[in-house]
Amino acid sequence: MSDSFDLVVIGAGPGGYVCAIRAAQLGMKVACVEKRATLGGTCLNVGCIPSKALLHASELYAEANGHLAEMGIVARDVSVDVAKMMAFKDKGVKGNTDGVAFLFKKNKVEPVHGTARIAAPGKVEVSLAAGGTRVLEARNIVVATGSDVMPLPGVEIDETRIVSSTGALELKEVPGHLVVVGAGIIGLELGSVWGRLGSKVTVVEFLDRITPGIDAEVAKTFQRILKKQGFDFRLGTKVTGIDKTRKHLKVTVEPAQGGDAEVIEADIALVCIGRRPYTQGLGLADLGVALDDRGRIRTDRGFKTSVDGIYAIGDAIAGPMLAHKAEDEGVAIAELLAGRAGHVNYGVIPGVIYTAPEVAYVGRSEEELKDAGIAYRVGKFPFTANGRAKVNLQTDGFVKILADATTDRILGVHIIGTDAGNMIAEAAVAMEFGASAEDVARTCHAHPTLTEAVKEAALAVDGRALHM
Ligand SMILES: Cc1cc2nc3c(=O)[nH]c(=O)nc-3n(C[C@H](O)[C@H](O)[C@H](O)COP(=O)(O)OP(=O)(O)OC[C@H]3O[C@@H](n4cnc5c(N)ncnc54)[C@H](O)[C@@H]3O)c2cc1C
C-alpha cells in the first residue's frame, strides 16, 4: 500500500466522500480519512438519512390515524413499536453507508479509518482506528470535517434524557413530554417525529419567530400549521438551566429580555440550537490556517485556505450547513484541482424542511429583497385551489414566487405544502437558467399535479392565475 497520494480528503461526509469520488473519476490517486467506523459523515449516520427515515415512518403512522378513514380505509389497532422503527431506521442508514464503501471500492478511493491531523502541508498523520499511526503524503489536502452540535451553556447533554439530535434519533420509548430547545429546522423535524408518535411537544425559542432566515410569511403559516398539529410554542423565551436530579426534568425558562423564571416539567429535553464547525485536533492553528469569527475555516472562492495545498469545504466553512451544498463544493474543488472549471452558485441552494407539510425555498426571501432595496413582484397560489391537493386532502400551504419588478427574473421561490421538497427542484433549475416568472408560467405542467401550483404562482406574478 503506497502512502503517497494526489489528494487526501479528511472526513467522509457528503462533502468529503463526493470530493474523493469525483477526484478519483478525474484520474487522481485519492485517500479519504474518516474517524467514524462507517462512511457518510453526519448526514448518513446521525443526520439527514436517519431523521428522514423516522419522519417517513412517523408520517405514515400519523396518516393511519388521520385521513385514511376519510378515504374509506379502515385501519384498526394501529400502534407503534419503537424498537422496530429504530431497527428500520438503522437498516436504512447501513444501506446508505455501505453504499459509500461500495462507491469508494468502485472508484478506487482508499478509505483510511482513523483520526487525521495535518502535520505539515502535504503531510497527513493518521492515528489509525486499528492502532498505530500512518503518515500519508499528499499533493493536496481537502478538509471536510463537518460540524458538531452547538452546546447550550450550563446544560450538559447526556444523550439519554438531555439529548442532541443524535440522542433524539435513538430514544427507546415515546417521551410523554418533549421540550425542544430551539425552533430551527432540525428541532422542528425531530419534534414532529415524536409528536406524531404521541409526545406532547413544547418548543422554546429565544427569538420571537420560528425558523429564522426563512421567508417570514412562510414561517408564520408553518407555525400555525404546527400549532394545529399540537406543537406548543414558547417564543421570545430562553432556557436558563435543566435540572435532571428528579424523575422529571425541570427546564427553567424565562423571557428572552429578562423577567420571571418558570419551570417546565419534561421527560426529554432536545437541545437543538444549531451546529458549529468541527475543526478540533487537525493542527490548523500550528499550520497558520485562518478561521473566521465563528470558527469556520476561511477560504477563497476556490476553497483554498490561507495555507498553500490545504483546501476546505462543507459545514467546516461558511455557507448553509446542508449536505447538498457540501457535495457541490466537493465536486467543485475536485474539478479545480484537476485543472477544470468548478464553481458553486450560492444564490441557488435549495433548503427543505421535511415536516408535514414540507417547507422548501430557494433564492431570496421577501425580507432579504426589501433589505437589499430590490423592487419585486409577488405571485402566490394556495394549495386549496389545486385540484390534486384537494382530492388528496393535502390543501395546507401555498407557492410564492418573487420576481424582479423590472426584468421578471425569478429571485426567490418559497413553498409550504406536501412534496414541497421535490417541487423546489423546478424552481432551482429555472433560477439556474435565469428564468423569468413568465418562462415558468408558459411551461406546460402535467395535470393533475401539485406542480401546477408553481405554474399558477408564476401566472399570479402577472396577475393572471387561472384557478383562483
Ligand atoms: C439531525 C440532522 C438532520 C439533518 N438533515 C439534513 C437534511 O435533511 N438535508 C441536508 O441537506 N442537511 C441535513 N443536515 C446537515 C448535514 O448533515 C450536513 O450539512 C452535512 O453532513 C455536512 O457535510 P460535511 O461533509 O461537511 O460534514 P459531515 O457530514 O459532518 O462529515 C464530516 C466527517 O468528518 C469526520 N472527521 C472530523 N474530523 C476528523 C478527523 N480529524 N479525522 C478523520 N475524520 C474526521 C467526522 O467523523 C465526519 O464523519 C442534517 C444534520 C443533522 C444533525
The ligand as an SDF file (V2000), in Angstrom:
LIG
                    3D

 53 58  0  0  0  0  0  0  0  0999 V2000
  -30.3360   15.6350   12.5870 C   0  0  0  0  0  0  0  0  0  0  0  0
  -29.7940   16.2690   11.3300 C   0  0  0  0  0  0  0  0  0  0  0  0
  -30.5580   16.2880   10.1890 C   0  0  0  0  0  0  0  0  0  0  0  0
  -30.0680   16.8620    9.0270 C   0  0  0  0  0  0  0  0  0  0  0  0
  -30.8610   16.8530    7.9220 N   0  0  0  0  0  0  0  0  0  0  0  0
  -30.3950   17.3830    6.7750 C   0  0  0  0  0  0  0  0  0  0  0  0
  -31.1760   17.3360    5.5910 C   0  0  0  0  0  0  0  0  0  0  0  0
  -32.2920   16.8010    5.5760 O   0  0  0  0  0  0  0  0  0  0  0  0
  -30.6670   17.8750    4.4520 N   0  0  0  0  0  0  0  0  0  0  0  0
  -29.4310   18.4650    4.4260 C   0  0  0  0  0  0  0  0  0  0  0  0
  -29.0230   18.9490    3.3690 O   0  0  0  0  0  0  0  0  0  0  0  0
  -28.6690   18.5360    5.5410 N   0  0  0  0  0  0  0  0  0  0  0  0
  -29.1120   17.9950    6.6970 C   0  0  0  0  0  0  0  0  0  0  0  0
  -28.3120   18.0200    7.8160 N   0  0  0  0  0  0  0  0  0  0  0  0
  -26.9960   18.6770    7.7150 C   0  0  0  0  0  0  0  0  0  0  0  0
  -25.9740   17.7450    7.0380 C   0  0  0  0  0  0  0  0  0  0  0  0
  -25.8950   16.5450    7.7520 O   0  0  0  0  0  0  0  0  0  0  0  0
  -24.6320   18.4360    6.9630 C   0  0  0  0  0  0  0  0  0  0  0  0
  -24.7690   19.6740    6.3230 O   0  0  0  0  0  0  0  0  0  0  0  0
  -23.6290   17.5810    6.1740 C   0  0  0  0  0  0  0  0  0  0  0  0
  -23.4620   16.3230    6.7730 O   0  0  0  0  0  0  0  0  0  0  0  0
  -22.2740   18.2980    6.0860 C   0  0  0  0  0  0  0  0  0  0  0  0
  -21.3910   17.5080    5.3500 O   0  0  0  0  0  0  0  0  0  0  0  0
  -19.8180   17.5840    5.5820 P   0  0  0  0  0  0  0  0  0  0  0  0
  -19.2510   16.5970    4.6240 O   0  0  0  0  0  0  0  0  0  0  0  0
  -19.3670   18.9690    5.5330 O   0  0  0  0  0  0  0  0  0  0  0  0
  -19.5750   17.0900    7.0860 O   0  0  0  0  0  0  0  0  0  0  0  0
  -20.0500   15.8360    7.9350 P   0  0  0  0  0  0  0  0  0  0  0  0
  -21.1850   15.1330    7.3140 O   0  0  0  0  0  0  0  0  0  0  0  0
  -20.2120   16.3350    9.3200 O   0  0  0  0  0  0  0  0  0  0  0  0
  -18.8230   14.8360    7.8560 O   0  0  0  0  0  0  0  0  0  0  0  0
  -17.5820   15.1310    8.4100 C   0  0  0  0  0  0  0  0  0  0  0  0
  -16.8780   13.8360    8.7780 C   0  0  0  0  0  0  0  0  0  0  0  0
  -15.5390   14.1450    9.1170 O   0  0  0  0  0  0  0  0  0  0  0  0
  -15.1250   13.2620   10.1470 C   0  0  0  0  0  0  0  0  0  0  0  0
  -13.9870   13.8630   10.8330 N   0  0  0  0  0  0  0  0  0  0  0  0
  -13.9490   15.0210   11.5600 C   0  0  0  0  0  0  0  0  0  0  0  0
  -12.7040   15.2790   11.9870 N   0  0  0  0  0  0  0  0  0  0  0  0
  -11.9380   14.2530   11.5330 C   0  0  0  0  0  0  0  0  0  0  0  0
  -10.5580   13.9490   11.6480 C   0  0  0  0  0  0  0  0  0  0  0  0
   -9.7130   14.7550   12.2980 N   0  0  0  0  0  0  0  0  0  0  0  0
  -10.1000   12.8070   11.0800 N   0  0  0  0  0  0  0  0  0  0  0  0
  -10.9500   11.9900   10.3960 C   0  0  0  0  0  0  0  0  0  0  0  0
  -12.2490   12.2370   10.2520 N   0  0  0  0  0  0  0  0  0  0  0  0
  -12.7390   13.3600   10.8030 C   0  0  0  0  0  0  0  0  0  0  0  0
  -16.3650   13.1560   11.0150 C   0  0  0  0  0  0  0  0  0  0  0  0
  -16.3160   11.9670   11.7950 O   0  0  0  0  0  0  0  0  0  0  0  0
  -17.4770   13.1370    9.9850 C   0  0  0  0  0  0  0  0  0  0  0  0
  -17.8700   11.8240    9.6520 O   0  0  0  0  0  0  0  0  0  0  0  0
  -28.7710   17.4340    8.9970 C   0  0  0  0  0  0  0  0  0  0  0  0
  -27.9820   17.4110   10.1490 C   0  0  0  0  0  0  0  0  0  0  0  0
  -28.4690   16.8320   11.3010 C   0  0  0  0  0  0  0  0  0  0  0  0
  -27.6050   16.7970   12.5180 C   0  0  0  0  0  0  0  0  0  0  0  0
  1  2  1  0
  2  3  1  0
  2 52  2  0
  3  4  2  0
  4  5  1  0
  4 50  1  0
  5  6  2  0
  6  7  1  0
  6 13  1  0
  7  8  2  0
  7  9  1  0
  9 10  1  0
 10 11  2  0
 10 12  1  0
 12 13  2  0
 13 14  1  0
 14 15  1  0
 14 50  1  0
 15 16  1  0
 16 17  1  0
 16 18  1  0
 18 19  1  0
 18 20  1  0
 20 21  1  0
 20 22  1  0
 22 23  1  0
 23 24  1  0
 24 25  2  0
 24 26  1  0
 24 27  1  0
 27 28  1  0
 28 29  2  0
 28 30  1  0
 28 31  1  0
 31 32  1  0
 32 33  1  0
 33 34  1  0
 33 48  1  0
 34 35  1  0
 35 36  1  0
 35 46  1  0
 36 37  1  0
 36 45  1  0
 37 38  2  0
 38 39  1  0
 39 40  1  0
 39 45  2  0
 40 41  1  0
 40 42  2  0
 42 43  1  0
 43 44  2  0
 44 45  1  0
 46 47  1  0
 46 48  1  0
 48 49  1  0
 50 51  2  0
 51 52  1  0
 52 53  1  0
M  END
$$$$
